[in-house]
């Protein structure tokens, strides 16, 4: 096999039927996933851009109101994330996710008509409530439909829609400010929210018509045939991907809470969010603080370079992870690069070119998002409930602490220096490296327990059997029978 064949979109040896199935899944899951992530980031970045191009004065925002508004959004976002994503194991994703997206699209449109800070607070809180299911929900669905070796490259394509939304928002805001400012008596930033809302609603309708349910659902997909659904379930079963339990009992929750995996990945995602805090807002505020040098257009467009680097690093890093099976390797390389950039920003008194380099290198961290999410999906493949809870908890706790600590570490009145903030980012980058190494060690140990290799054959180790009662007895008997057969084979 040539080295470049390992980097193909479809894995080597993939049958014609599997390619057709994967093509349909890519078209339905990834198209809607990318569009919904694009509109989500379009909304988030539009708010940052609007703040520095007129919204601040028009609605009377001052002091830390920007951070407070972000905190209100995150309060709604994080408080509902875990319940709604557990709900995805019981309610069809093609119903729940599009309904929530329609509602947040309406709220985004309403932001364009806000007149006071309190109105902004109210709108942003409920925007967070209805946006919370989209990102972790699509990741959960990707983990439900694809094999472990196929997840990262799909998540990379899904993830790059976010930076594209960020980039588009910058250019879009610049166009709105230039061409629509004052049109019908509305400021350019108001038109930005109106158009963003109008874009979001058709995306939700498209998702309702094409996005699949879970593979275990009676009507799994509107575009897959019955034979393709059977093939999809067989592929997942062979890969060890288990459907949700029939009953959501207390034992299911105890199994999730007793595992090391949710805690490790939640910690990793928390420090990741703190290490990625340099991406976006501080760059905008740095440019705004030097408005005598940088124009309105520069303030909106220069930070898009971070997003461009996020796209490239996500695609390369996730392909690298799928090809090698070592998700820790590209993660460590990126963490080291981000640490170098954080050191530059902590020093601060450096040449302008090096400072821009440090801002832009933070964009490399964009690849860590899909890398960590695909890693979490891989290690929790044996439990649909654990996968949903882990992914949702990662996002919920990571975003919640980001919103709370952002007010302290990157307080707007302290822009653009943020002396404590940059040291905080540096410390979290170092911790991030340590946690990545720790998860790598624990997961390798878990794989050795679960799938030992004897004479080239993969068998389930007796110590990996976790079922109780009759299942435990059957597992022990099977292991004993296998040992007897192996003994007879060697004697013969």
Secondary structure, DSSP 8 states (H G I E B T S, - for coil): --GGGGGSSS-TT--HHHHHHHHHHIIIIIHHHHHHHHHHHHHHHHHHHHIIIIIHHHTT--TTHHHHHHHHHHHHHHHHHHHHHHHTTTS-HHHHHHHHHHHHHHHHHHHTT--SHHHHHHHHHHHHHHHHHHHHHHHHHHHHHS-HHHHHHHHHHHHHHHHHHHHHHHHHHHHHHHHTTTGGG--HHHHHHHHHHHHHHHHHHHHHHH----TTSTT--SSS-HHHHHHHHHHHHHTT-----SS--HHHHHHHHT-HHHHHHHHHHHHHHHHTTTSSHHHHHHHHHTTTTS-HHHHHHTTHHHHHHHHHHHHHHHHHHHHHS-HHHHHHHHHHHHHHHHHHHHH--S-HHHHHHHHHHGGGGHHHHHHHHHHHHHHTTT-HHHHHHHHHHHHHHHHHHHHHHHHHHT-GGGTTT-HHHHHHHHHHHHHHHHHHHHHHHHHHHHHHHHEEEETTEEEE-GGG----THHHHHHHHHHHHHHHHHHHHHH-
